Amino acid sequence: MTIDERLKEKFKNYSNKALVTRANKVINYNWDDESCELSNRHKLSKGKFDYYLNDNTIIIIKDTK
């Protein structure tokens, strides 16, 4: 199983908003898994999901179906 597949499985029950909330609550900003999954979702969404990082806080710009 690849890392991307493992992360997709790990976070399959999280909406984009829930995943961002989880990442923003991680202590010491140690959210490599969450960040990787968010990046993958962004790439696969073809512009329907976008976010940015503002002072160690992830902000959703766009999240449409």
PyMOL commands that set and color helices and strands:
alter all, ss='L'
color gray80, all
select helices_A, chain A and resi 3-10+16-25+27-29+32-45
alter helices_A, ss='H'
color red, helices_A
select strands_A, chain A and resi 49-54+57-63
alter strands_A, ss='S'
color yellow, strands_A
deselect
rebuild
show_as cartoon
